[in-house]
Amino acid sequence: MKHLMYILIITLSVLSCKQEIKIGAKEKPLTIAQKIANANGYEHWNKVSKIDFTFNVDRDSSHFERSWQWEPKTNDVTLITKNNTISYNRSQIDSTNIKVDQGFINDKFWLLIPFQLVWDEGITISKPVVTKAPISKKQLNKITLTYSSKGGYTPGDAYDLFYDDSYIIREWVYRKGNSDEPSLINSFENYQDFNGLKIALEHKKLEGNWNLNFTNIKVTLE
């Protein structure tokens, strides 16, 4: 009888410990940055072996473009323009390729801003508020992304990101050096799916014939 009571006590203790572990192991709630990244397919990113894209800016009758191939697992980058092809690795930046890398970082930022929210270091993200978006005039959620004044190619810059209730970015305001006045206001339009990654192909201003857009996107999975 004593032996049975001993076994019963041990069993109850084990069950109690398991319950405490289960309660104590509650997952932390996702941050706004993680929710925005996930809404754009971030769970597929670890399978991406290469991404190709062409960055275009069309202003009135003028056209600018440059194409990139990026292998994120090795950080090998290739720039392809009408006149040149340059390959380098981002672990070996020097005076011969820093200008090219600045262009890559700029274009990648436009392409994958939802993921940059969880990738980038030295940033602060404000608490969300609901406010009127500058272009559509719709009530959207807004967070402000601010970069540290030290390090990086554009230290101290700030972005006001306007996103809907599905955590999809619809507009942004870029403020150079965290100035009070906007440096650029544009939309996020024409979202399409590329092997699970949701990417906005067009960014337009409220006024003027200006469209920053992406073509030739190809996402290669392992």
Secondary structure as UniProt FT lines:
FT   HELIX           2..24
FT   HELIX           32..39
FT   TURN            40..41
FT   HELIX           42..47
FT   STRAND          48..59
FT   TURN            60..61
FT   STRAND          62..71
FT   TURN            72..75
FT   STRAND          76..80
FT   STRAND          85..89
FT   TURN            90..91
FT   TURN            95..97
FT   HELIX           98..111
FT   HELIX           113..119
FT   STRAND          123..125
FT   STRAND          129..132
FT   TURN            134..136
FT   STRAND          139..147
FT   TURN            155..156
FT   STRAND          158..163
FT   TURN            165..166
FT   STRAND          169..175
FT   HELIX           176..178
FT   STRAND          184..187
FT   STRAND          189..194
FT   TURN            195..196
FT   STRAND          197..204
FT   STRAND          210..221
//
